[in-house]
Amino acid sequence: MYIPSVSINSTGTSLCYGDIDGYFVYSLNDIKQKNFCEKFDQWDPSTELYLAERLNTSKLLLCCSHKDSREVLMIGLKAKQVIMKLDMPSDVLSVRINNESLIICMQHMIRIFIPQTMQAIHTINDIPSNPNGAADLSQTTSMIAYPTFENGGKVVIYDGKNLKAVRVIDAHDGPVVVLKFNKQGTLIATASDKGTVIRVFSVETGVLVHEFQRGVTRFATIYSIAFSEDSQYLACTSNTGTVHLFHLSPRENEPCFPKDSNPISDLVSYLWKSAEAYTPAVVRPKSTSSCVLPVGANSFAACALRIMNNRLHLIVATSEKYLFVYEFDPYKLELSLKSQFELGREEEEKGVGLMNSF
């Protein structure tokens, strides 16, 4: 079954939607504006896109088509021109890009490029099977994260500047299917194929700093994880149709080993963190707030967190061509739906955009 491509940039200011009609790029403005979701560009290449990723809010778009899943197209927005084609040795599963690096993830390798020249500078080979193309690139550092399934669900932190692995994190018992850096590149959030627990680790030390319980008895497929800009909140979407919002308390964001610590405090801190890793599920923190999407439970959904009008907002885009904006109130358990928008060509043909604003 064909599933459209949906992605939101880490700042929640740009949305890419790709389907059989081509790609559609939207600028996400301030929630106070009437045209919150404004179409930036579109193009009909008469093909089925399964991947579309934009460099921040630039005029550069990377996409892949089912017609040739080994080819990455670099498209200049507005000009609607294919600037370059990158041929890969196997099917492309995901791409991530920032101002300094571009990574293209395949099942057994990751290729690193310089965006300005599109020169390949390194290939990470012999990666154990990564069928989901799980990988992330920090938006502010050169760090790359990808899973390795040898001996459980481990995550490799790779320095894309010095081209070497700097840390391996023992994240889960099973395969890691989703991982996400925070904006500062200091934290990495992970989820396994079970989807019951979300874990957050320090990139610098590899120590578990927070653990959240999404569910206890029901397994789920986690689709997307997003940090708020200040790293105080984390959201995740899954095939259950429920989006969970978690709060990272200040204690979990403090450095695990302070510079002025002594051997005794270091040992106590280490033992405390180690004990937390084995804390029974019944006492793990659950979501601070949540919402049930008004679409099919198995609809793929990408999410982002953004401060607008001095309020934290959850932005969710689904493969069923809808964008939802929710507002978080710390005194309420349910996120409040503020607006929804229809995406793609049907929206254009109908002449509709903002369907509801509450």
N, C-alpha and C positions, 0 to 999 in steps of 0.2 A: 504494500500500500504506500502510495506517495505521500510524504509528509512535508509540507512547506517549511522553509527556513525562517526562523524568527530569532533576532538577536537585538539586545539593547546594550549600548555602551555602558561602561562602569559608572559614569556620572549621571546616567538617566537623562541625557540630553539628545540622544539620537537613537532611532529605531530603524532596523533593516528588516524587510519582509520580502521573501522570494518564493515564487510558486511557478506554475506552468505558464503564467502570463508574463514572467520576467521578474524584475526587482522593483521594489518601491522603497524609497528612503524618506524618512520623516524626521523633521526637527521637532523636538519636544520642548515647548516654550514654558513660561511660568504658568502655574495653574490658574492664576488670576486672569490670564488672557483668554479671550473667547476661542481663539484658534490655538489651543494648547498643542494639538497634534497637527502639524502643518506639513503638507507634502513638499519635500525638498527636491526630489527628482524621481523619475521612473524610466524604465527602458524595457522594451519587449524584444528579447533575443530569440523568441520562438523556441524556447527550450525549457526544460524543467530544472530549475535551480534547487539545489539541496543545501547550499551553504552561501551565506552572504555576510561579510564582515567589513565594517567601515573603520577607517583610521580616525578615531575621535570624532571631530565634527568637520573633517577636511573634505576635499572633493575626490578622495581616493577610496575605491570600493574593491574588495577582493571577493570573488565568487567562484563556485564550482557548479557544473551541470552534470546531470545524469547521462548526457550524450557522450561526455568524456570525463569520467570521474578522476582521471589522473592529471587533469589540466587545471591550473589555477589562472583565472582571468583577472587581470588588473584593469579596472575600468575608471575612466575619468568622468566623474559626475558632471552634469550640465552639458559638457561637450558630447557625452554619450559615445565615447570612443574606447575601444580596447587598446590600452597603452602597451600592454605586454602580456605574453602568455608564458607561464612557467610549467614545464613538463616534469612530472614526478615519476619515479619508477613503479609506484603502486597507487592504489586508490587513496585520495585525500579524504581524511576524516574530519579534520578541523584546522582552522588557522587562527593565529593570534598576532596582533600587530600593535606596536607602540612607535614612538618617534625614532627609536634607535634600533629596533629589532623586529623581524618578521619570522615567525616559526610556522612551519607546515608540518602537521602531524599525520603520519601514516601508521599502519598497524604495528610495524616493527621498527620504525625509525622516525626521527624528527630532524628536519633540515632547517638550518638557521640562515637567514638572509639579512643584508643591510638594506633597509627600505629605499634609501635614496638612489642606490645603484642597482638594486635587485641582484647583487652579487652573493652567491652562496659562500658562506665562510666556514661552515662546519656541518657535519652530519652526525647525529647521535645514533649509532647503530646498535643492533642486537638487543633492542628493547623487547622483553617478553610480551606476548600478545596483548595488544591494547585495542580491542575491537570497537570501543566507543570513541576512540580518539581523544580520551581525557587528557587534557594538558592546559596549563595556563601560563601566561606571561605577565609579570608584574608591570604595571603602567608607569612606575616611577624608578624601578631599578632594572638591572639586567637579569634578574633571577627568573628561571623557568622551572615549573613543577610538572612532573609526570609520574604515573604509577608504574610500579613493577610488581608483577604478580608472583614472583618467586618467593616461596615461604610465607605466603599471606599477602595482605594488602599494605605494601610499603609505598612510600612516596619519595621520589628523588628530587632534591633541590639542586638545580644545576646553574652555575654561573655562566651566563651567556656572553659575558665580556671576556673572562679569562678562560672560557671553554673547558670547564672542569666541574665534576660533581663535588659539591661541598658538604652534602648531608643526606642521609637516608633516614626517613621517619617511619617508624613502625606504627601505622595509623589504624588499621583495622584487621580483623581476622580474615575477611573475605576481600575480593577485588575492589579497588577504589574506582568508582565510576564518574565522580564529579569532584573537582577541586578548584578553589578560588582564592587568589591573593586579596588582601585588603588594599586600599589605595596607597598606603605608605610602604607596602611590600614587607611588612614586619610580621604579618600573620597569614596563615594558610588554613582554609577550612576544607574539610574532606567529608565524603559520604561513600559508603560501600554499596554493593549490590543489594544488600538487605534494606537499606534506607531507613532504618529505625533510629540511628544515632548520627548526629552531626558533631564532628570534633574540630577543634581549633587549636593549632600548634604555633609556637614561636618559630619563625623562620631562622632566627639567629642561633637558637639553642636546640630546636627540635623537640622541646618539652611541651607536653599537653597542657594548655592553659584554660581550656573550657570544653565542656561536653554537654550536649543538649539531647533530650529525648523527643524525637518526632512521634514515635509510636512504640507500643510494647508488643502487641500480638500480631499486628498487621504489617507485613513487609510492603515496601513501596519502592518505586523507581524514582530516584531524585533526578529532576531535570536541570535545575538551576539553583545556584547559591549566589547571594549578593551581600556585601557589607555596606553599611552606611558610610558616608564620607569620613565621619569621625571615629569609625570602628566601634561604636557603642551598640549597634544593632546589626543583626544578621537575619536574612530572609531566605526561605527555600521553597521551591515548587516541586510538585511530584505528580504521579499519575493518579493520585487519589482525588485531585481537584481541590484540595485544601492547601492554602498557602500559610506557612507558619512564620511568625516574627519572634525572634529571640533577643533578649537583652544581655549584652556582655557587661557585667558589673566591673567597676574600676579595678577591683582586686585582680581579676583575671588578666587585665591589660598591663599590669605592672611588670617590670622586668623580673624574670624568674630568679636571677642571681645578681643582686645589686653590686655595684662596683666596690662599695665600702663594706661588703659583707665579710664575715670571718668564717673559718672552717666549720664551726659548730652550726651557725645559721645556714650555711650552705647545705650541710647535711640534713638539717631539719626541713629546709625547703625542698630538697630532692626527695626525701621520704614522703613528704606531704603530697607532692605532685604525683609520685609513683602510686600512692594509695588512691588518689583521685581517679587514676586510670582504671582501677578495678572497683570503683564504687558501684553498688548494685543499681540496676536500672530504675528501681522504684524511687530512688532519691535524686536522680538526675533532674536538673531543671527542665521544665517543659516550656512550651511557647508562651511568651508574654501576651501575644495577641494572634489572631488568625482570621481568615476569611475563606469562604467557599466560592469558587469561581462559578458564575452563571453559564458555564459551558459544559461540554462532555467531560466526564471524569478522566478519561485517558487522553485528553487534548494536551499536546506539548505546550509548555509555558516557560517563557524566559522572564526574569524579574530584575529590578533595580530598586535601590532606595535613594531618595533625594529629599533634601530640605527645600521646601517651597513655602513662602508666606510664614516663615518661622515655625513650620510644622513638618514632621517627618511624613513623607508620602511613599507608598509602595506602588510601583509601576509594573504591570504585568501584561505581556503580549502573548497571545496564544496562536497555535497553528490553525485555529478555526477563524482566523482573520479579525480578532477583536483585541483591542487595547483597553485595559481597565486601570483606573487610578483610584487608590484608596488612601484615606487619611488615618494616621495613628493617633489615638487619644490614650495616654497612659492610664486613664481612669476607666477604660472600657476594655472588655475582653475581645470584642469584635472590631475589626477594622471597618471603617465607614466608606462605602463606595461613593465617590464624588463625581466621576464621569466615565463614560465609555465611548469608544470610537471604533468604527468599522474600517478595516484595512483592505488594500488591494484594489483590483480593477472594478469589482462589483460596486465598491463605494463610489468610484468615479462615475460609473454608468448611472447609478441611482441619484447622483447629485447630493449625497448625504455625507455627513462627516461626524460631528459630535452628536451622538444619538441621544444621550441623556446627560444632564448635568444637575447634580443634586445640591 
